[in-house]
Amino acid sequence: MTGSRTRTLARVVAGILILVWLAVGGIGGPLVGKLTSVQNNDQASFLPQDAESTLVAEQLSDFDADATLPLLIAVEGEGGTIDRATLGELGSWAQDLPEQQPASAPGTVGDYLASERVPVLPSEDGEAALAVLTLDAKAVEETVDDTAISDLLVEDLRAELGPDVEGASVSVTGPAGFSADLGEAFAGIDGLLLLVTLAVVLVILLVVYRSPVLPFVVLLTSIFGLSFAALLIHPMAVADWIQLSGQSQGILFILVVGAATDYSLLLVARYREELHSAEPLPALRTAWRQTLGPVAASGGTVIAGLLCLLLSDLGNISGLGPVGALGILGAMVAALTLLPAALALLGRAAFWPSIPERGSAPQHRIWSSVARRVTARPRMTWVVTTGVLVVAAAAALTFPTSGITQAQFFTTEVESVEGQEVLDRHFDGGDQQPMQVVAPDAVADEAKEVLEGHDDVAGEVEEQRSTSGAGRTLLSATLTAGSESEEARETVREVRSELREIDAEILVGGTTATAVDTDDASTRDYRVVVPSILVVVTLILVVLLRSIAAAALLVAVNVLTFAATLGVSAVLFTRVLGQPGADPSTPVLGFVFLVALAVDYSIFLMTRAREESLQVGTRRGIRRAVAVTGGVITSAGVVLAATFSALWVIPLLFLAQIAFIVAFGVLLDTIVTRSILVPAIAADLGNRIWWPWADRMAPDEERSRRGRRQ
């Protein structure tokens, strides 16, 4: 086949591929915007089915105790007190409320209440009042235009009450208020977050390529990769095959854009390098072949690491596993098919105006200098670097994982938090939700005695017999401490321990018990998920690098990088920013992203080092590898750090902390681990780093005199 026919055929294939991707974008693109409608952000639904609080929630229907969603209206006098006129006005409003027609939902407010009585309770200090609406959880779960009715009721009340109550501030809070604010925070995921992420990546690509063409080609690759992922994820979420939450959707967008851009950077860099010695199509074929292995290994490592999250007991964490894995798959497929197709059609013009000419030599001056300096005194370099990282890692022991309350979820001021603060100021245990105990009838009286005899249980314990003949009794006890406080959690643990001594079948549930079970599941995840990821990643690296020593090294230094990142984060979060704590699952997710994602850069480096070492030995090979991959890997690290930093636009503390941990960790890995630590250790070990297949490498150069004096 002649050269012209080969070029024609290649362009035809490239055109067909682009048409296929246009179809994927046409179908999958709209589904990206619909992912929000299939989210589930209910904390209780995240727990395993065998958790005590879950089992209690499932049995509530046996006691005519249908699930409710409290909606609290906190009113605080602006002058320090609430006068009788304001209280009377609020009482009249509450009395008429069940008959009112909500602005955004069908029917009357009474249709969504579990009890039509809306009590108004003045505080003892006379400075505040509290109106309590008990919503029927099942009724308000229904949606209007993909928005839960509970959120619509909250929105309507906030719009109506504030202006109508003079001389006082009004805040809609409680579980319904927090749920509405959480939904509003996540509403920015498919708009603001994606827009900011793409804008940040575009700016970086314009700086990297200094071209008006190539940045948009790479950016479109990530957008189509996201469409491909949505094409798979949306129907699975609709069918309940996977659980999609707001946090997993936000992380999905970041993962796809970041990973697709990183893989594209690697392919484009190799293509540019090959263009100096070949025509566009042969150069592209060589670049694609040389990039396929590292990208497949990198993507496979991340996918395998994410799928280890399926071992988690928490639904939002285990759901992130397949969601993220499908996102990485979309990124890989787009980078290895759509991008090459576009480059095949554009040829050298893709790099305009800085077009690489055939016969010219690629320039790697900066990274060649870095490689020489790092490998000149390798042992001293890696010992000092390791020491600094170990010092930073020591602070990881202080990372706060005690959990945060609902009021601490947000990084901006929201009405539900303001309302909760009013309750805390003027009502004892303003966020109290009852502890619910389900006990066999035979031991119900003993269980009730235990509850009433506990110092942290306030008032009488309510008792309900099962209406289904199940032979069980529901005991409801109010605690003296707020439902989300550490004191309340400790009370639940103590009560569970005491009740188990009576009968192992007694179950303790409720809001506080749900938080306790979430903490326990997170602790268990750390013991199970983290070792699983380490084993999987190590095995993949052994197969890829064909070296046990190199695989062990990469995993060890990346774990050290993670520990150092966690240490820096602990100091920043608690001592500098004064944050209240962190979600117990934060270290687990940080570990997954940093070990699975950051190891990519070492993969890119070491696969090139192995390729070079086969010809010139490890010490010269590692210098060449650092020189030729330094620029693209640094660019990829900056892109990934920037994309995760975009999570800061979502005003949630959990996502802000994850954003910092991953962004800082990736930069630390790119600048220190991959640029200094790994090359220094590899240069010090020489061909031994490829054990047990070191003899396949070219003979290593002798150590320089300077190196021998170390």
C-alpha angles and dihedrals in degrees: 000000000000123000094250092052090048091052091047093050091047091052091048091052090046091051092050091050091052091050090051090051091049087057090049090051092047092055102031098039096071089046090062088067092046096056090088090063092060096048123122114201099166108129093209091058090057093066124094117263093246096054112119094236090051092051091050092050090052091054098048092092088065089067100046084251099130115190113273134195113212117219111194127196112202117198120189125184113244092213095046098268139059113228125219092255092059092046091049091049091050092047093051091048091050092049093053096039099093090061095049123108112234115228096230106029133061122252125012132311088252089065089068100043124099087203122023090210110099107190121204112209121192117212120246092245091055092233100105145024135206128212115196122207113185106205123201101243094210094049095050093046088075113100138225113200090348091305120116114244090233089062091048092051091050091049092050094048092050091051095048106035103049097063094036100058109070123202094019141075117239126204128180108215142139124097092313092051093048091048091053093049091047090052091049090051092052091045088079093062100086093039120025097025094050092044093050092046093052092044092052092048092047092054092050092047092050089054093045098046102026086210132119092213112044098052091059092046090054092043092051088051090060092045092053090045088057090049089052090051093048089050088063101033102048098060090043091053092047090052090047091239089129132022115236119195131178092257094050091049092051092048090046091060092048094046096050096046093042097044096042090050092048093050090046091051090053094050094044092049092053090045091052089049092051092047089070089067107024145036117270101264097045088043091051092049091051092045092049093050093047092046097044095075098049093042093047090047092046094047092043091052093051093045092049091048092049092047088057084070087074085078089066120109091215116087096214091053097042089045090055089061100070093030092056093040092055089048092054089047089055090049092050095047093048094047093048098043114018097041095048089048091053092046091049090057096042099043115178090343089078088076096048126176093018095049114177109233125216112252095027120112122244113243121230100158099139097046093040087058091048091050092051094049095046094048096041093081101011101166096051090044097055095040093054093043092049091049092055092049092048091054090052091045091056089070090059087083088070095053106132112238100157090112133243132255125242089257089058096051095091131073093199133051112276129177097241090058092047089051092049090052089054090053092048091051098048109021128055108244091353094185096050116150119179123260106235120212123188112198135169110261091243093064100028094106092051090048090050091052090053091052095046091047094054115103093222096054113094124211128335125341113239116225131204129177121219114265093203097062092250091139095238136122129213116218119192118197129179116217126221092231127064114275095247098043123112088239090060092048091052089050091054091051091049093047092049091052093049094045093050088061088061098043131344090217094066110109129200119206142154135103097309093044089053089056091048092050090048091053092048092049091050091052091050091049091057090055094047109029099044097054090044091055091048092052094046095046092047093052092049091050092049090054093044099045095029088224131105092196095052092046092050090048095052093048093046095050092045091051088050090050090051092050091049090049091050090050093052089045092052091054093045097046099045108024103030105030096026093224116175096237141287138272111268090237094056096090091048093053091042089054093049094051098042098043096039097037104031092048085067091077092053088047091053090048099044097044088055090044090053091049091052095040091060087065107031108014129260102285094053091034094057090049091052092045094052090047097051099036099037097090098044095043092049090049090049091050092050090049093051092045091049094049092051089047087061087072086078089079088070103080097225123117094216093057093042090055093046089049093055095043094052097038094048093041093051092050091047090051093046097045102033113015100040098030100041117006103045095042091047094051092044092050091048093050095041115186090350089080088073093058129180090025098038093124090070091068125089113264111280120245115252116265113264119248089255091054092048091056092061 
